[in-house]
């Protein structure tokens, strides 16, 4: 359960923004979308490898 402390006289939009930020950090929506479809382990491994190559290229160009 997400608890967002609201100060006296605080704007409701600000409190809602805090709630949304905390909710996003929990990763519930991300996990839900991942569970909607099944990906084979080989596909996940390939995507992970592609991401690692991309990150490595970005770090090399940074230097």
Buried (B, 14 or more C-beta within 10 A) or exposed (E): EEEBEEEEEEEEEEBEEBBEEEEEEEEEEEEEEEEEEEEEEEEEEEEEEEEEEEEEEEEEEEE
